């Protein structure tokens, strides 16, 4: 008998690196992404940009006892909040799905290039990790190497869209405001470093030799608070301080402040931070040409 999806989300949340108080809505969203990808039991999976393991746990559940997940992230183990990568990954490793996961702290390109003759992965997953890349060209270079090392590539990223009349618009504006500032920062620890839309991701994937097989929008539940996190990053005083510190062109600075003002106006219209929703996720499946 299969486990009911709600119960499975509760299980994944309880094993999260954030601890037993982890939000079930976030686990459910990751399971919804996986449902659109159809990860097979027994699959050998590479996850690029695993972070604290939100999607890694769901992948480990999906591949079963005979599958395995190599989870790669270049960030230092003391990066992240409210738990660092190291703390979250150690918690997951100590749980019942831990043996199905190998954590690898490495640059994804370096890891992929280190052993080019290794057997191909069944699936490579990039779940909400592309916006952490340094540039679209870096994404393209990575996808080109992935195309030589996997049969299928599954990608999820925020869609820059939301159902009409919903509060996800504030999230979209906050992301664009951050992206405009990030273009002028020489280094970043932001969640938003390079914004690429689904249309642009598809263009980059095609250029890398990947063929789009399926795509869908996944609406996160009300308990997924990414929209609030990104909105908070824009309305904080530090955002304006960084604009003044990094942006020299007067017109460019004006654009960023206009986006910041749009975020604050949208925030007021939804009744404050508790009213901010999260935009739809976009999930796609690609295959290699070979």
C-alpha positions as CSV (number, residue, x, y, z in Angstrom):
1,X,0.0,0.0,0.0
2,X,1.4,3.4,-1.0
3,X,1.9,6.1,1.6
4,X,-0.7,8.9,1.4
5,X,1.0,12.1,0.0
6,X,0.1,14.2,3.0
7,X,1.7,11.6,5.3
8,X,4.8,11.4,3.1
9,X,5.2,15.2,3.3
10,X,5.0,15.0,7.0
11,X,7.7,12.3,7.0
12,X,10.0,14.3,4.8
13,X,9.5,17.4,6.9
14,X,10.3,15.5,10.1
15,X,13.6,14.3,8.6
16,X,14.6,17.7,7.3
17,X,17.9,19.3,8.3
18,X,15.9,22.1,9.9
19,X,14.6,19.8,12.5
20,X,11.2,18.4,13.5
21,X,9.5,21.9,13.3
22,X,10.3,22.1,9.6
23,X,7.3,23.3,7.5
24,X,5.3,20.5,5.9
25,X,4.3,22.8,3.1
26,X,7.9,23.1,1.8
27,X,8.3,19.3,1.8
28,X,5.0,19.0,0.0
29,X,6.1,21.5,-2.7
30,X,9.3,19.5,-3.3
31,X,7.3,16.3,-3.6
32,X,5.0,18.0,-6.1
33,X,8.1,18.9,-8.2
34,X,9.2,15.3,-8.1
35,X,5.8,14.1,-9.2
36,X,6.2,16.1,-12.4
37,X,9.6,14.5,-13.0
38,X,8.7,10.8,-12.3
39,X,12.0,9.9,-10.7
40,X,12.2,6.1,-10.9
41,X,12.8,3.7,-8.0
42,X,16.4,2.5,-8.2
43,X,17.6,5.6,-10.1
44,X,21.1,7.0,-9.7
45,X,20.6,10.7,-9.3
46,X,23.0,13.7,-9.2
47,X,21.6,16.8,-7.6
48,X,23.4,20.1,-8.3
49,X,22.9,22.8,-5.8
50,X,21.5,20.7,-3.0
51,X,21.9,23.3,-0.3
52,X,20.4,22.2,3.0
53,X,18.8,19.2,1.4
54,X,15.2,20.2,0.9
55,X,14.9,18.4,-2.4
56,X,17.6,15.8,-1.6
57,X,15.4,14.2,1.0
58,X,12.5,13.9,-1.4
59,X,14.8,12.4,-4.0
60,X,16.2,9.9,-1.5
61,X,12.7,8.8,-0.8
62,X,11.9,8.5,-4.5
63,X,14.9,6.4,-5.5
64,X,14.2,3.8,-2.8
65,X,16.7,1.4,-1.1
66,X,18.3,0.4,-4.4
67,X,18.8,4.0,-5.7
68,X,21.3,6.7,-4.7
69,X,21.6,10.5,-4.7
70,X,24.9,12.3,-5.1
71,X,24.2,15.8,-3.7
72,X,26.7,18.5,-4.8
73,X,26.9,22.1,-3.6
74,X,29.9,24.5,-3.8
75,X,28.9,26.6,-0.8
76,X,31.0,26.3,2.4
77,X,29.5,24.1,5.1
78,X,29.1,27.1,7.4
79,X,26.9,28.9,4.9
80,X,23.1,29.1,5.3
81,X,20.3,30.0,7.8
82,X,18.6,29.0,10.1
83,X,20.8,25.9,9.8
84,X,24.1,25.8,7.9
85,X,24.6,23.4,5.1
86,X,26.9,21.3,7.3
87,X,24.4,21.2,10.2
88,X,21.4,20.4,7.9
89,X,23.3,17.7,6.0
90,X,24.5,16.0,9.2
91,X,21.0,15.9,10.5
92,X,19.7,14.2,7.3
93,X,22.6,11.8,7.2
94,X,21.7,10.6,10.7
95,X,18.2,9.8,9.7
96,X,16.7,6.7,7.9
97,X,17.3,8.1,4.4
98,X,20.9,9.2,5.1
99,X,22.6,6.1,3.6
100,X,20.9,6.9,0.2
101,X,22.8,10.2,0.0
102,X,26.4,11.2,-0.6
103,X,27.1,14.9,0.2
104,X,29.8,16.5,-2.0
105,X,31.1,19.9,-1.3
106,X,32.6,20.9,-4.7
107,X,32.1,23.1,-7.7
108,X,29.7,21.3,-9.9
109,X,31.8,21.7,-13.1
110,X,34.9,20.5,-11.3
111,X,33.0,17.5,-9.9
112,X,31.5,16.6,-13.3
113,X,34.8,17.0,-15.1
114,X,36.9,15.1,-12.6
115,X,35.8,11.6,-13.8
116,X,34.5,12.0,-17.4
117,X,34.5,8.2,-18.0
118,X,32.2,7.4,-15.0
119,X,28.9,5.8,-15.9
120,X,26.2,8.4,-16.8
121,X,23.6,9.3,-14.2
122,X,20.0,8.3,-14.8
123,X,18.9,11.8,-13.8
124,X,20.5,15.2,-13.0
125,X,18.4,17.5,-10.9
126,X,18.7,21.3,-10.5
127,X,16.0,22.3,-8.1
128,X,15.9,26.0,-7.4
129,X,19.7,26.3,-7.8
130,X,20.1,28.2,-11.1
131,X,19.6,31.6,-9.6
132,X,22.7,30.9,-7.4
133,X,24.9,30.7,-10.5
134,X,27.2,33.6,-11.3
135,X,25.9,34.2,-14.9
136,X,23.8,32.7,-17.7
137,X,27.1,31.7,-19.4
138,X,28.0,29.7,-16.3
139,X,24.7,28.0,-16.5
140,X,25.2,27.2,-20.1
141,X,28.7,25.8,-19.5
142,X,27.3,23.5,-16.7
143,X,24.4,22.3,-18.8
144,X,26.8,21.4,-21.7
145,X,28.8,19.2,-19.4
146,X,25.6,17.7,-17.8
147,X,24.4,16.8,-21.3
148,X,27.4,14.4,-21.6
149,X,26.8,12.8,-18.2
150,X,23.1,12.1,-17.9
151,X,20.1,10.7,-19.8
152,X,17.6,13.1,-18.3
153,X,17.8,16.5,-16.7
154,X,15.1,17.8,-14.4
155,X,15.0,21.5,-13.6
156,X,12.9,23.6,-11.3
157,X,13.0,27.3,-10.8
158,X,10.6,30.1,-9.9
159,X,8.5,31.0,-12.9
160,X,8.3,34.8,-12.6
161,X,4.5,34.3,-12.9
162,X,1.6,33.7,-10.6
163,X,-2.2,33.2,-10.9
164,X,-4.1,36.4,-11.5
165,X,-5.1,38.2,-8.4
166,X,-2.7,36.3,-6.1
167,X,-0.1,37.9,-3.8
168,X,2.8,36.3,-5.6
169,X,3.3,39.5,-7.5
170,X,5.2,41.0,-4.5
171,X,7.6,38.0,-4.7
172,X,8.2,38.6,-8.4
173,X,9.0,42.3,-7.9
174,X,11.3,41.5,-5.0
175,X,13.3,39.1,-7.1
176,X,13.7,41.5,-9.9
177,X,14.8,44.3,-7.5
178,X,17.4,42.0,-6.0
179,X,18.6,40.9,-9.5
180,X,19.0,44.5,-10.6
181,X,21.3,45.2,-7.6
182,X,23.2,41.9,-7.9
183,X,24.4,42.9,-11.4
184,X,26.7,45.4,-9.7
185,X,28.0,43.4,-6.7
186,X,31.4,41.7,-7.2
187,X,30.5,38.9,-4.9
188,X,27.3,37.7,-3.3
189,X,25.7,35.4,-0.7
190,X,22.2,36.3,-1.9
191,X,19.5,33.8,-2.8
192,X,19.1,35.8,-6.1
193,X,22.3,36.2,-8.0
194,X,21.4,35.5,-11.7
195,X,17.7,35.6,-12.6
196,X,16.8,33.4,-15.6
197,X,13.2,32.9,-16.7
198,X,11.8,29.6,-17.9
199,X,12.0,30.9,-21.5
200,X,15.7,31.7,-21.1
201,X,16.4,28.4,-19.3
202,X,14.9,26.6,-22.3
203,X,17.0,28.5,-24.7
204,X,20.2,27.7,-22.7
205,X,19.2,24.0,-22.4
206,X,18.6,23.8,-26.2
207,X,22.0,25.5,-26.8
208,X,23.6,22.9,-24.5
209,X,22.1,20.0,-26.6
210,X,19.1,19.2,-24.3
211,X,15.6,18.5,-25.7
212,X,12.6,19.7,-23.7
213,X,10.1,16.8,-23.1
214,X,7.7,18.3,-20.6
215,X,7.1,21.4,-18.5
216,X,4.5,22.4,-16.0
217,X,3.7,25.1,-13.3
218,X,3.6,24.0,-9.7
219,X,1.8,26.2,-7.3
220,X,3.3,26.1,-3.8
221,X,1.1,25.9,-0.7
222,X,0.4,28.9,1.5
223,X,3.0,27.7,3.9
224,X,5.9,28.1,1.4
225,X,7.4,31.5,2.4
226,X,10.0,32.2,-0.2
227,X,8.1,35.2,-1.3
228,X,8.3,36.7,2.2
229,X,12.0,36.0,2.5
230,X,12.8,37.8,-0.8
231,X,10.5,40.7,0.0
232,X,12.1,41.1,3.4
233,X,15.5,41.3,1.8
234,X,14.4,44.3,-0.3
235,X,12.6,46.3,2.3
236,X,15.5,46.1,4.8
237,X,17.7,49.1,5.2
238,X,20.7,47.1,4.1
239,X,19.3,46.9,0.6
240,X,19.3,50.7,0.1
241,X,22.8,50.8,1.7
242,X,24.1,48.3,-0.9
243,X,22.4,50.3,-3.7
244,X,24.4,53.3,-2.6
245,X,27.6,51.4,-2.2
246,X,27.6,49.4,-5.5
247,X,25.5,51.3,-8.1
248,X,27.2,54.4,-9.5
249,X,25.1,55.2,-12.6
250,X,22.3,57.6,-11.6
251,X,19.7,56.1,-14.1
252,X,20.5,52.5,-13.1
253,X,20.1,53.5,-9.4
254,X,16.8,55.0,-10.3
255,X,15.5,51.8,-11.8
256,X,16.5,49.8,-8.7
257,X,14.8,52.2,-6.4
258,X,11.7,52.2,-8.5
259,X,11.6,48.4,-8.2
260,X,12.1,48.7,-4.4
261,X,9.2,51.2,-4.3
262,X,7.1,48.8,-6.3
263,X,7.8,46.1,-3.8
264,X,6.8,48.3,-0.9
265,X,3.6,49.4,-2.7
266,X,2.7,45.8,-3.5
267,X,3.5,44.9,0.1
268,X,1.1,47.5,1.4
269,X,-1.7,46.3,-1.0
270,X,-1.5,42.7,0.3
271,X,-1.7,43.9,3.9
272,X,1.9,43.5,5.0
273,X,4.4,40.7,5.1
274,X,1.9,38.0,6.2
275,X,0.0,38.6,3.0
276,X,2.9,38.0,0.7
277,X,2.6,34.8,-1.3
278,X,5.1,32.8,-3.4
279,X,5.0,32.7,-7.2
280,X,4.5,29.5,-9.1
281,X,7.4,27.1,-9.6
282,X,8.3,25.9,-13.1
283,X,9.4,22.3,-13.5
284,X,10.7,20.8,-16.7
285,X,12.2,17.5,-18.0
286,X,14.9,17.5,-20.7
287,X,16.6,14.6,-22.4
288,X,20.0,14.4,-24.1
289,X,20.2,14.0,-27.9
290,X,22.2,10.9,-27.7
